[in-house]
């Protein structure tokens, strides 16, 4: 499925075209980077929630890309 990209004040959000999954990237207060995957219960591929933090933005962006590609 396709993903749309949106820059917000609180970070970056990618929304899947069916609106049943979201990946968020944000800078944390402790100067790290957090990435979350939130797939809703009604998603055809099932519900899931994952959260990981990284020391640098590049690693966080790589994780976000991996989750969007899966």
C-alpha positions, -999 to 999 in steps of 0.1 A, spaced: 0 0 0 10 36 -4 20 59 24 14 97 27 40 118 45 32 148 68 55 170 87 40 182 120 52 204 149 56 172 170 74 152 143 69 132 111 39 110 104 33 85 76 -3 73 71 -10 42 51 -35 47 22 -62 26 40 -58 48 71 -54 17 92 -17 21 100 6 50 110 43 54 115 56 83 136 90 97 140 98 123 167 127 139 186 125 131 223 133 153 253 164 133 260 179 140 226 170 106 211 147 96 183 115 76 188 96 56 161 62 41 166 42 18 144 5 18 152 -17 -6 131 -54 -5 140 -76 -34 150 -95 -32 117 -64 -34 96 -65 -63 72 -30 -74 84 -40 -73 121 -34 -50 150 0 -42 163 19 -15 182 57 -11 183 79 15 197 117 19 195 142 46 203 175 54 186 205 76 193 204 92 158 178 102 133 193 81 105 187 49 124 152 60 134 144 68 98 157 34 86 134 17 111 104 38 99 112 28 63 115 -9 73 81 -9 90 64 9 60 79 -16 36 68 -47 55 
